Amino acid sequence: MKRLKGILSRTWITKFLKNLLLIDQETLKAIGEDMRAIGKTAIGVGLVALIVSGDTISNGEALLVFVAGLVVWFYGILITRTSNA
């Protein structure tokens, strides 16, 4: 068991997770703003795809992109709010 803990403590995944928990507020705010921008773009793409129905993207796929954009945009708002608190 000690050997497994020693291996896990030296892996890049563990180091990444430890550094992820140490993100400062400015970085978190920038991530939130980027997520909001990505979400707005996905929402726009989904709306355009719903309106301009063609054979390259179905209405189900357009709706999926739209909903995914809403989710990413909402998480960006939550992250920005958390960084401002």
C-alpha positions as CSV (number, residue, x, y, z in Angstrom):
1,M,0.0,0.0,0.0
2,K,2.9,2.4,0.8
3,R,4.4,1.7,-2.6
4,L,1.1,2.6,-4.4
5,K,0.9,5.8,-2.4
6,G,4.5,6.6,-3.4
7,I,3.7,6.0,-7.1
8,L,0.6,8.0,-7.0
9,S,2.2,11.0,-5.3
10,R,4.8,11.2,-8.1
11,T,2.5,10.9,-11.1
12,W,1.7,13.8,-13.3
13,I,-2.0,13.4,-12.7
14,T,-1.6,14.0,-9.0
15,K,0.6,17.0,-9.6
16,F,-1.9,18.4,-12.1
17,L,-4.8,18.0,-9.6
18,K,-2.8,19.7,-6.8
19,N,-2.0,22.6,-9.1
20,L,-5.6,22.8,-10.2
21,L,-6.7,23.4,-6.7
22,L,-4.2,26.3,-6.3
23,I,-5.6,28.4,-9.1
24,D,-5.7,32.1,-8.1
25,Q,-8.7,34.3,-8.6
26,E,-7.4,36.2,-11.7
27,T,-6.8,32.9,-13.5
28,L,-10.2,31.6,-12.5
29,K,-11.8,34.8,-13.7
30,A,-10.0,34.5,-17.1
31,I,-11.2,30.9,-17.4
32,G,-14.7,31.9,-16.7
33,E,-14.7,34.7,-19.2
34,D,-13.3,32.3,-21.9
35,M,-15.9,29.7,-21.1
36,R,-18.6,32.4,-21.5
37,A,-17.2,33.4,-24.9
38,I,-17.1,29.8,-26.0
39,G,-20.6,29.3,-24.8
40,K,-21.9,32.3,-26.7
41,T,-20.2,31.1,-29.8
42,A,-21.7,27.7,-29.5
43,I,-25.2,29.2,-28.8
44,G,-24.9,31.3,-32.0
45,V,-23.7,28.4,-34.1
46,G,-26.6,26.3,-32.8
47,L,-29.1,29.0,-33.5
48,V,-27.8,29.5,-37.1
49,A,-27.8,25.7,-37.7
50,L,-31.4,25.5,-36.5
51,I,-32.6,28.4,-38.7
52,V,-30.6,27.4,-41.8
53,S,-31.5,23.8,-42.0
54,G,-29.4,21.9,-44.6
55,D,-28.1,18.5,-45.2
56,T,-24.8,19.0,-43.4
57,I,-26.2,19.3,-39.9
58,S,-29.5,17.9,-38.6
59,N,-31.8,19.7,-36.3
60,G,-30.9,17.3,-33.5
61,E,-27.2,18.1,-33.8
62,A,-28.0,21.8,-33.9
63,L,-30.0,21.6,-30.8
64,L,-27.2,19.6,-29.1
65,V,-24.7,22.4,-30.0
66,F,-27.2,25.0,-28.7
67,V,-27.8,23.2,-25.4
68,A,-24.0,22.5,-24.9
69,G,-23.4,26.2,-25.5
70,L,-25.9,27.1,-22.8
71,V,-24.3,24.7,-20.3
72,V,-20.8,26.0,-21.0
73,W,-22.0,29.6,-20.8
74,F,-23.8,28.9,-17.5
75,Y,-20.7,27.3,-16.0
76,G,-18.6,30.3,-17.2
77,I,-21.0,32.6,-15.3
78,L,-20.7,30.4,-12.2
79,I,-16.9,30.4,-12.4
80,T,-16.7,34.1,-12.8
81,R,-19.1,34.6,-9.9
82,T,-16.9,32.3,-7.7
83,S,-13.8,34.2,-8.7
84,N,-15.4,37.5,-7.8
85,A,-16.6,36.3,-4.4
